[in-house]
Amino acid sequence: MNALNSILKDVPIPEMLHVQQTFNRNSISDIKGKLLAKIQQKKIQSLIKPGQKIAVAVGSREIANERAIVSTLINELKKYGAKPFIVPAMGSHGGATAEGQVKILNTLGINSLTTGVPIVSSMETVQIGSTNSGLSVFTDREAYKSDGIILVNRVKHHTSFSGPLESGLCKMMAIGLGNQRGAETCHNMGFPSMSENISSIADIVLQKVNILFGVAIIENAYHETAHIEILKHKEIKKQEPELLRNAKTLAARLFFNKLDVLIIDEAGKNISGTGFDLKLVGRSGKNTGEAGDIQVPDITRIAVLDLTEESHGNSNGIGMADFITKRYFNKIDFSQTYPNSITTTDPARAKLPMVLDSDKLAIKAAIKTCNLKSLENVRLVRIKNTLSLDDILASPAALKSVTEPLRIKVIGEGFKFKFDSRANIKDL
């Protein structure tokens, strides 16, 4: 037995309980019908002309029903005689390469076969102006050459900063369509300036680029489509802050005041820009802002067990965890991770946590380092990922730290984790 196994051998892993967290579940049942009704409004129809080459900007996140939304939009554009194509709008993701960004879209089920239109990917940009503070503004060359651009993105809180504009249509204009150069410029002064930078850069894009309209999507805590809004060019800056406020009221969260250990089964770029939502787990630094941020638990240790295949090896954000497994580590591709991390000017998020051989050792190490008088009373919660917080596992001690008991329901009897011959959790 090596020294590490000896140190962790007697660390107890608590009995766990299946817990359901209840959130607002308002959702749209007929996605296609809702979107078509919005597009077919006269004020939107009038923006689309026969023969127009229209760039549909699509990002790197896994958005509920995105493939259906993009396909419905494209089919309607074709019906009006337009010639749509898709441009990746994801900043430095995909290793900051055109090929890498096409791969990400393909992983999301968006490609020329599923949409019926070409994917035109290039990291080439056009500088279209500068903000009053001196930031250069870039936009994707292929999108810029089109007759008009349509943005498709989810509006939600950002994992790393707060403000009236966070993740959404404006961020897609400032960072997504700016490719690596635009993303680098917007991040140049760090996260405290991000919302302001997004706003000022989006102003220039709206002045200099033919943005026809944006499809803004809001999801509920169950990763379902709760609302779709189409915003014309002049409506985007005015109405997106209100959409963000609405999105925050629907956001998933952990209804606990204090946790000693959080186990996250999987993290990845399809889930969050930082692999797991740093704001939801209290690792983003500052959790208050103008848009009214969510309440988060105080968590001592975080262990992440696996990296999603959809991440293509990009582990940006993992530096905010305390422990990972060898399985996670073996999936890291630094050629994907480092361009993203350097572009965002936050190298700490690409640092490596401690790497443990198995799930069991990672969990035990997290428990061992919590500085508890009695490890048997560890307040431990296990989640699939930070997009899936309705069904979770919690230790009995964690349930004593619940903040909203009416939103928590314990299902069934307690049980112990089952591990396979490699000491990894069997049901993972």
C-alpha positions as CSV (number, residue, x, y, z in Angstrom):
1,M,0.0,0.0,0.0
2,N,1.4,3.4,-1.0
3,A,1.5,6.4,1.3
4,L,-1.6,8.0,-0.2
5,N,-3.7,4.9,0.1
6,S,-2.5,4.5,3.7
7,I,-3.5,8.1,4.5
8,L,-6.9,7.8,3.0
9,K,-7.7,4.2,3.9
10,D,-9.8,4.9,7.0
11,V,-11.6,8.0,5.7
12,P,-15.4,7.2,5.9
13,I,-17.6,7.9,2.9
14,P,-21.1,8.7,4.3
15,E,-24.4,7.1,3.5
16,M,-26.2,9.1,0.8
17,L,-29.8,10.0,0.1
18,H,-31.6,10.6,-3.2
19,V,-32.9,14.2,-3.1
20,Q,-35.1,16.0,-5.5
21,Q,-34.8,19.8,-5.8
22,T,-37.9,21.6,-7.1
23,F,-37.6,24.6,-9.5
24,N,-40.0,26.6,-11.7
25,R,-40.7,24.3,-14.6
26,N,-42.4,26.7,-17.1
27,S,-41.4,25.5,-20.6
28,I,-42.5,25.7,-24.2
29,S,-44.1,22.5,-25.5
30,D,-44.1,23.4,-29.2
31,I,-40.7,24.9,-29.9
32,K,-41.1,25.0,-33.7
33,G,-44.6,26.5,-33.5
34,K,-43.5,29.2,-31.1
35,L,-40.4,30.1,-33.1
36,L,-42.3,30.2,-36.4
37,A,-45.0,32.5,-34.9
38,K,-42.2,34.9,-33.8
39,I,-40.4,34.8,-37.2
40,Q,-43.6,35.3,-39.1
41,Q,-44.4,38.6,-37.5
42,K,-44.4,41.3,-40.1
43,K,-41.6,43.3,-38.4
44,I,-39.3,40.2,-38.7
45,Q,-40.5,39.0,-42.1
46,S,-39.7,42.3,-43.6
47,L,-36.1,42.0,-42.7
48,I,-35.6,39.0,-44.9
49,K,-35.2,39.5,-48.7
50,P,-34.9,37.0,-51.5
51,G,-31.3,36.3,-52.5
52,Q,-29.8,37.6,-49.3
53,K,-26.8,35.6,-48.0
54,I,-27.5,35.4,-44.3
55,A,-25.0,34.3,-41.7
56,V,-26.6,32.4,-38.8
57,A,-24.3,32.7,-35.8
58,V,-24.2,29.6,-33.5
59,G,-22.1,29.2,-30.4
60,S,-20.4,26.3,-28.6
61,R,-22.8,25.7,-25.6
62,E,-25.2,22.8,-25.4
63,I,-28.5,24.6,-25.6
64,A,-31.7,22.8,-25.2
65,N,-33.5,22.2,-28.6
66,E,-30.8,24.3,-30.4
67,R,-30.7,22.0,-33.4
68,A,-34.4,22.2,-33.8
69,I,-34.3,26.0,-33.3
70,V,-31.5,26.5,-35.9
71,S,-33.1,24.1,-38.4
72,T,-36.5,25.8,-38.1
73,L,-34.9,29.2,-38.6
74,I,-32.9,28.1,-41.6
75,N,-35.9,26.4,-43.3
76,E,-37.9,29.6,-42.8
77,L,-35.2,31.8,-44.3
78,K,-35.0,29.5,-47.3
79,K,-38.8,29.8,-47.7
80,Y,-38.4,33.5,-48.0
81,G,-35.8,33.1,-50.7
82,A,-32.7,33.8,-48.6
83,K,-29.5,31.8,-48.8
84,P,-28.5,31.1,-45.2
85,F,-25.2,29.6,-43.9
86,I,-23.9,28.9,-40.4
87,V,-20.9,30.6,-38.9
88,P,-19.4,29.4,-35.6
89,A,-19.5,32.2,-33.1
90,M,-17.5,30.9,-30.2
91,G,-14.4,33.2,-29.7
92,S,-11.4,31.1,-29.0
93,H,-13.1,27.8,-28.4
94,G,-12.2,24.7,-30.4
95,G,-8.5,25.4,-29.9
96,A,-8.9,28.8,-31.7
97,T,-9.0,27.0,-35.0
98,A,-11.6,26.9,-37.8
99,E,-11.5,23.1,-37.9
100,G,-11.9,22.8,-34.1
101,Q,-15.0,25.0,-34.1
102,V,-16.6,23.0,-36.8
103,K,-16.0,19.9,-34.7
104,I,-17.7,21.5,-31.7
105,L,-20.8,22.3,-33.8
106,N,-20.8,18.8,-35.1
107,T,-20.7,17.4,-31.6
108,L,-23.8,19.5,-30.9
109,G,-25.6,17.9,-33.9
110,I,-25.2,21.0,-36.0
111,N,-23.6,20.3,-39.4
112,S,-24.3,20.7,-43.1
113,L,-26.3,17.4,-43.2
114,T,-28.6,18.2,-40.2
115,T,-29.2,21.8,-41.2
116,G,-29.0,21.6,-45.0
117,V,-26.7,24.6,-45.3
118,P,-22.9,25.0,-45.3
119,I,-20.9,25.7,-42.2
120,V,-18.5,28.5,-43.1
121,S,-15.7,28.6,-40.4
122,S,-12.8,30.9,-40.4
123,M,-10.8,32.6,-37.6
124,E,-10.2,35.6,-40.0
125,T,-11.7,38.8,-38.7
126,V,-12.3,42.4,-39.8
127,Q,-11.6,45.3,-37.5
128,I,-14.7,47.5,-37.7
129,G,-13.9,50.2,-35.2
130,S,-12.9,51.0,-31.7
131,T,-14.8,51.7,-28.4
132,N,-14.5,55.0,-26.6
133,S,-12.1,53.3,-24.2
134,G,-9.8,52.3,-27.0
135,L,-10.8,48.6,-27.4
136,S,-10.5,47.4,-31.0
137,V,-13.6,45.7,-32.3
138,F,-13.4,42.7,-34.5
139,T,-16.0,40.6,-36.3
140,D,-15.9,37.3,-38.3
141,R,-14.9,38.1,-41.9
142,E,-17.3,35.6,-43.5
143,A,-20.2,36.9,-41.4
144,Y,-19.2,40.5,-42.2
145,K,-19.3,39.8,-45.9
146,S,-22.8,38.5,-45.7
147,D,-25.9,40.5,-46.4
148,G,-27.0,40.2,-42.8
149,I,-26.4,38.3,-39.6
150,I,-28.8,36.5,-37.3
151,L,-27.7,35.6,-33.7
152,V,-28.8,32.5,-31.9
153,N,-27.9,32.2,-28.3
154,R,-29.1,31.5,-24.8
155,V,-29.4,34.4,-22.3
156,K,-28.2,33.4,-18.8
157,H,-25.9,34.4,-16.0
158,H,-22.2,34.2,-16.7
159,T,-20.1,32.0,-14.5
160,S,-17.4,34.5,-13.9
161,F,-18.8,38.0,-13.8
162,S,-22.0,39.9,-13.1
163,G,-23.7,42.9,-14.7
164,P,-26.6,44.0,-16.8
165,L,-25.2,42.1,-19.8
166,E,-23.7,38.6,-19.2
167,S,-24.1,35.6,-21.5
168,G,-26.4,36.3,-24.5
169,L,-26.7,38.0,-27.8
170,C,-24.4,41.0,-26.9
171,K,-21.7,38.7,-25.7
172,M,-22.0,36.7,-28.9
173,M,-21.5,39.9,-30.9
174,A,-18.5,41.0,-28.7
175,I,-16.7,37.7,-28.2
176,G,-18.3,34.9,-30.2
177,L,-18.3,36.6,-33.6
178,G,-15.0,38.3,-32.8
179,N,-13.2,34.9,-32.9
180,Q,-10.0,34.7,-31.0
181,R,-9.0,38.3,-31.6
182,G,-12.3,39.7,-30.4
183,A,-12.4,37.4,-27.4
184,E,-8.9,38.5,-26.4
185,T,-9.7,42.2,-26.7
186,C,-12.9,41.9,-24.6
187,H,-11.1,39.9,-21.9
188,N,-8.1,42.2,-21.9
189,M,-9.0,44.1,-18.7
190,G,-10.1,41.1,-16.8
191,F,-13.6,39.9,-15.7
192,P,-14.4,43.0,-13.6
193,S,-14.7,45.0,-16.8
194,M,-16.4,42.3,-18.9
195,S,-20.0,43.5,-18.8
196,E,-19.0,47.0,-19.6
197,N,-16.7,45.8,-22.4
198,I,-19.4,43.6,-23.9
199,S,-21.8,46.6,-23.9
200,S,-19.4,49.0,-25.6
201,I,-18.2,46.5,-28.2
202,A,-21.8,45.4,-29.0
203,D,-22.6,49.1,-29.6
204,I,-20.0,49.3,-32.3
205,V,-21.0,45.9,-33.9
206,L,-24.7,47.1,-34.0
207,Q,-23.5,50.4,-35.7
208,K,-21.2,48.9,-38.2
209,V,-22.5,45.4,-39.0
210,N,-25.9,44.4,-40.4
211,I,-27.3,42.4,-37.5
212,L,-30.9,41.6,-38.7
213,F,-32.1,40.2,-35.4
214,G,-31.3,37.8,-32.6
215,V,-33.0,34.7,-31.3
216,A,-32.7,34.8,-27.5
217,I,-33.4,31.6,-25.6
218,I,-34.1,31.3,-21.9
219,E,-33.9,27.9,-20.2
220,N,-35.4,26.7,-17.0
221,A,-33.5,24.8,-14.3
222,Y,-34.3,21.5,-16.0
223,H,-32.4,22.4,-19.2
224,E,-35.7,22.9,-21.1
225,T,-36.6,25.9,-23.3
226,A,-38.7,28.3,-21.2
227,H,-38.9,31.3,-23.5
228,I,-37.9,32.3,-27.0
229,E,-37.7,36.0,-28.0
230,I,-36.8,37.5,-31.3
231,L,-35.1,40.9,-30.9
232,K,-34.6,43.3,-33.8
233,H,-31.3,45.1,-34.2
234,K,-32.4,48.1,-32.1
235,E,-34.1,46.0,-29.5
236,I,-31.2,43.8,-28.5
237,K,-29.3,46.2,-26.1
238,K,-32.6,47.5,-24.6
239,Q,-34.3,44.2,-23.9
240,E,-31.5,41.8,-23.1
241,P,-31.0,43.0,-19.5
242,E,-34.6,42.2,-18.7
243,L,-34.3,38.7,-20.3
244,L,-31.2,38.2,-18.2
245,R,-33.1,39.1,-15.0
246,N,-35.9,36.6,-16.0
247,A,-33.3,33.9,-16.7
248,K,-31.8,34.3,-13.3
249,T,-35.1,33.7,-11.6
250,L,-35.3,30.3,-13.4
251,A,-31.7,29.3,-12.8
252,A,-30.9,26.1,-11.1
253,R,-29.1,26.3,-7.7
254,L,-28.1,24.2,-4.7
255,F,-30.5,24.9,-1.8
256,F,-27.8,24.5,0.9
257,N,-26.0,27.1,3.1
258,K,-22.8,25.2,3.7
259,L,-21.2,22.1,2.1
260,D,-18.0,20.4,3.0
261,V,-17.7,18.5,-0.2
262,L,-19.3,18.8,-3.6
263,I,-18.7,15.9,-6.0
264,I,-19.3,16.7,-9.7
265,D,-19.6,13.7,-12.0
266,E,-18.8,15.5,-15.2
267,A,-17.6,19.0,-16.3
268,G,-17.1,20.2,-19.8
269,K,-17.3,23.1,-22.3
270,N,-20.8,21.9,-23.4
271,I,-22.0,22.5,-19.9
272,S,-20.2,25.8,-19.0
273,G,-17.4,27.9,-20.3
274,T,-15.5,26.9,-17.2
275,G,-16.5,23.2,-17.3
276,F,-18.8,23.7,-14.3
277,D,-20.7,26.8,-13.4
278,L,-18.3,28.6,-11.0
279,K,-21.0,31.0,-9.9
280,L,-23.4,28.2,-8.8
281,V,-20.7,26.6,-6.6
282,G,-19.3,29.9,-5.2
283,R,-15.9,29.8,-7.0
284,S,-16.3,32.8,-9.4
285,G,-15.0,35.3,-6.9
286,K,-17.9,37.8,-6.6
287,N,-21.5,36.7,-6.5
288,T,-23.3,40.0,-6.4
289,G,-24.2,42.3,-9.3
290,E,-26.6,44.6,-10.9
291,A,-28.7,41.8,-12.4
292,G,-29.4,40.2,-9.0
293,D,-27.3,37.1,-8.7
294,I,-28.3,33.8,-7.2
295,Q,-27.6,32.6,-3.7
296,V,-24.9,30.0,-3.5
297,P,-23.6,27.7,-0.8
298,D,-20.2,28.0,0.8
299,I,-18.3,24.9,-0.4
300,T,-15.0,23.8,1.1
301,R,-13.8,21.1,-1.4
302,I,-14.8,20.3,-4.9
303,A,-13.9,17.1,-6.7
304,V,-14.6,16.6,-10.5
305,L,-14.7,13.0,-11.7
306,D,-14.8,13.2,-15.5
307,L,-14.5,15.5,-18.5
308,T,-17.2,15.3,-21.2
309,E,-16.4,14.0,-24.6
310,E,-18.0,17.1,-26.1
311,S,-15.2,19.2,-24.6
312,H,-12.7,17.8,-27.0
313,G,-10.1,17.9,-24.2
314,N,-10.7,21.6,-23.2
315,S,-10.4,21.6,-19.4
316,N,-10.5,25.4,-18.9
317,G,-11.9,26.1,-15.5
318,I,-10.7,23.0,-13.8
319,G,-8.2,25.0,-11.8
320,M,-11.1,26.1,-9.6
321,A,-11.6,22.5,-8.4
322,D,-9.6,20.9,-5.7
323,F,-9.4,17.3,-7.0
324,I,-9.8,15.5,-10.2
325,T,-9.4,11.8,-11.2
326,K,-6.8,10.2,-13.4
327,R,-9.7,9.5,-15.8
328,Y,-10.4,13.3,-16.2
329,F,-6.6,14.0,-16.4
330,N,-6.1,11.6,-19.3
331,K,-8.8,13.4,-21.4
332,I,-7.1,16.8,-21.1
333,D,-5.8,18.3,-24.4
334,F,-3.6,21.3,-23.5
335,S,-3.7,22.5,-27.1
336,Q,-7.4,23.0,-26.7
337,T,-7.2,24.3,-23.1
338,Y,-4.4,26.8,-23.2
339,P,-5.6,29.0,-26.1
340,N,-8.9,29.4,-24.4
341,S,-7.3,30.2,-21.0
342,I,-4.7,32.7,-22.3
343,T,-7.4,34.5,-24.4
344,T,-9.5,35.0,-21.3
345,T,-6.4,36.2,-19.4
346,D,-7.0,33.9,-16.5
347,P,-4.3,31.2,-16.4
348,A,-5.4,30.1,-12.9
349,R,-8.4,28.4,-14.4
350,A,-6.2,26.1,-16.5
351,K,-4.1,25.0,-13.5
352,L,-4.2,21.3,-12.4
353,P,-5.8,20.3,-9.1
354,M,-4.6,17.2,-7.3
355,V,-5.0,14.1,-9.5
356,L,-6.2,11.0,-7.8
357,D,-6.2,7.5,-9.3
358,S,-9.9,6.8,-8.8
359,D,-13.3,8.2,-7.8
360,K,-13.0,6.7,-4.4
361,L,-9.7,8.3,-3.7
362,A,-10.8,11.7,-5.0
363,I,-13.9,11.6,-2.8
364,K,-11.9,10.5,0.3
365,A,-9.2,13.1,-0.3
366,A,-11.9,15.8,-0.5
367,I,-13.4,14.6,2.8
368,K,-10.1,14.3,4.5
369,T,-9.1,17.9,3.8
370,C,-12.2,19.5,5.1
371,N,-10.8,20.2,8.6
372,L,-13.8,18.6,10.3
373,K,-13.7,17.3,13.8
374,S,-15.8,14.3,12.8
375,L,-15.5,13.1,9.2
376,E,-18.6,11.0,9.7
377,N,-20.6,14.2,9.7
378,V,-19.4,15.5,6.4
379,R,-21.9,17.6,4.5
380,L,-21.5,16.0,1.1
381,V,-23.5,16.5,-2.1
382,R,-23.0,14.8,-5.4
383,I,-24.4,16.2,-8.7
384,K,-24.2,15.0,-12.3
385,N,-23.2,18.5,-13.6
386,T,-24.1,22.1,-12.9
387,L,-26.8,22.0,-15.5
388,S,-28.6,19.1,-13.8
389,L,-29.4,20.0,-10.2
390,D,-33.0,18.6,-9.9
391,D,-31.9,15.1,-8.9
392,I,-28.9,15.0,-6.6
393,L,-27.4,12.9,-3.8
394,A,-26.8,14.3,-0.3
395,S,-25.5,13.0,3.0
396,P,-27.7,13.3,6.1
397,A,-25.5,16.0,7.5
398,A,-25.9,18.1,4.3
399,L,-29.6,18.1,4.8
400,K,-29.2,20.0,8.0
401,S,-27.9,22.9,5.9
402,V,-30.9,23.2,3.6
403,T,-32.0,26.8,3.0
404,E,-35.4,26.1,1.3
405,P,-36.8,22.9,2.8
406,L,-40.1,23.2,0.8
407,R,-38.0,22.8,-2.4
408,I,-36.3,19.7,-1.1
409,K,-37.7,16.1,-1.1
410,V,-35.9,13.0,0.1
411,I,-36.7,9.9,-2.0
412,G,-36.2,6.4,-0.6
413,E,-33.7,5.0,1.9
414,G,-30.1,5.8,2.4
415,F,-27.4,3.8,0.5
416,K,-23.6,3.6,0.1
417,F,-21.7,4.3,-3.1
418,K,-20.8,1.2,-5.0
419,F,-17.4,1.0,-6.6
420,D,-16.0,-1.2,-9.3
421,S,-12.7,-3.1,-9.3
422,R,-10.9,0.2,-10.2
423,A,-12.5,2.0,-7.3
424,N,-14.7,4.1,-9.6
425,I,-18.4,4.7,-8.9
426,K,-20.4,2.0,-10.7
427,D,-23.4,4.2,-11.7
428,L,-21.3,7.0,-13.2
